[in-house]
């Protein structure tokens, strides 16, 4: 059965409480006139029934000359944050509105709460604004604005849609990550530094004076004894270092994925965690000036990270891919990492082809880190044998906590 069409408020009107009471009084008067045989009640009943109907015709035939403009065509907000949407209402010729307005929403209950429409004295322009906290990630259309129109007696009302829709881009939340894992080198201009926790050769080792907040495990005791003050280790990577982020976007890679969106619009809680980590990690790398690329295991949906605004919108709109679930695009990737490359993988359930390819890529990189969302122990063990640092997480694990686990 075809889905029912949503009622267009511009073409329909509804009775107010006053109008409903008037109609009930008219119907009761007509029924009483028939039962009791009082012809006088017929006149009262016809009048009471006809009045709301005439009011509805009046409201439907009303054509106001009002305009609504939005403050911007598009608003970008991270999930969990509050956005402020603004509009301007200009009342032209004709009657003034009934005094309330709402805005259409793409999620339940479908409209905002009614707000009073106050037109300033001596003027015909009102500034409208409200706060909204989107319940899910995605790209939505908010609006048009609904302005109430009523008859002079207040018996019927129509919500007239006015103005354009506004594009609302809800991106995954980008959590600030600790800077002691990835930071800019103090010398060398655009050189980049990764704080490594593996054992490295003396030729690659650099030291600097201890600063409050440095981990004691990074104290280089031999240099400290020679210098007479605490010195900590730093590992300098070559200037052509980069970061490679592998994001699993296959529907088969997330056991909790659903082909059909649930009412809240979430395909997979594990995938939402993966997107939050991707947003946080790419934001951190961009701020640190480290070149980075994001590679998807399904047909690409994300723009290059260099187009930052488009990339954020891509994260807002990305969906799990259920086409060709058995094929991992990563298995076809012919990639030779330059010296100093750090590889990140964000995934849940990996098939054999993807896990094998990641295991092959790991040793070619300076360091390989995998954030595994509710993954099986066998996947972590397989990557661990190939030199990966595996961080097991759950969909409710804070991003900052997972990132700090790299210090362990």
Secondary structure by P-SEA (a helix, b strand, c coil): cccccccccccbbbbcaaaaaaaaaaaaaaaaaaaaccaaaaaaaaaaaaaaaaaaaaaaacccbbbbbbcccbbbbcccbbbbbbbbbbbcccccccccbbbbbcccccccccccccccccccbbbbbbbbbbccbbbbbcccbbbbbbcccccccccccbbbbbbbbbccccccccccccccccccccbbbbbccccccccccccccccccccccccaaaaaaaaccbbbbbbbccccbbbbbbbbccccccccccccccccccccaaaaaaaaaaaaaaaaaaaacccbbbbbccccccccccaaaaaaaaaacbbbbccccccccccccccccccbbbbbbbbccccaaaaaaaaaacccccbbbbbcccccaaaaaaaaaaccbbbbbcccccaaaaaacccc
